[in-house]
């Protein structure tokens, strides 16, 4: 059987010479870098001939982003949930309803749909730097109970990392008002 032998195209002496040249080049580069660094370190003189004092660079102070507050208006009935975010002056930032999140009309007032509403609001509001909310909850006029979505929205927003500063119930209550439907004897089965 034949043994295959790889032939070196370059003799050993030439290899050693090339390696020595590369080592010299790297030493020269390192020295030139040191020279440029030392030239920076030498104190320069001002116009009057006095050496300049090295002024220490101040570390950049990052400004804390101002925590912006907003008003979160929640309207919950047993048929729908509407969430409207405004700034402190009342300018609309975002508005999401149950119908925007689900296709099914019967699910618009559902607490799970309310969680999806709050997720969508959190996405829109985080970009603007809003960190805390004043919450105003409103039920249908004359209703003693809130709709099912109100608590779910507040809970999921607080889980997202928003701070709830205040919760206010703004449900309207009729004082006398127009005559209720149903007739004199009321609604009968």
Number of C-alpha atoms within 10 A of each C-alpha: 3 4 5 6 6 6 7 7 6 8 9 9 8 9 10 10 10 11 11 10 10 11 10 11 11 11 11 12 11 10 11 12 11 11 12 10 11 10 10 9 10 9 12 14 11 10 8 7 8 10 12 12 10 9 6 6 6 6 6 6 6 6 6 6 8 9 10 13 19 23 23 25 21 25 22 26 21 17 15 21 27 22 23 17 22 19 17 14 8 10 11 13 16 16 18 19 20 25 18 12 15 14 10 9 11 13 19 25 23 19 18 14 23 30 20 18 27 22 16 15 21 19 11 15 16 13 8 10 13 19 17 20 25 20 20 18 21 22 22 17 12 11 14 10 13 18 22 19 26 24 15 18 24 23 14 18 20 14 10 14 12 18 16 18 12 11 13 11 13 15 19 12 13 10 7 7 7 7 7 9 8 9 8 7 6 9 8 5 3
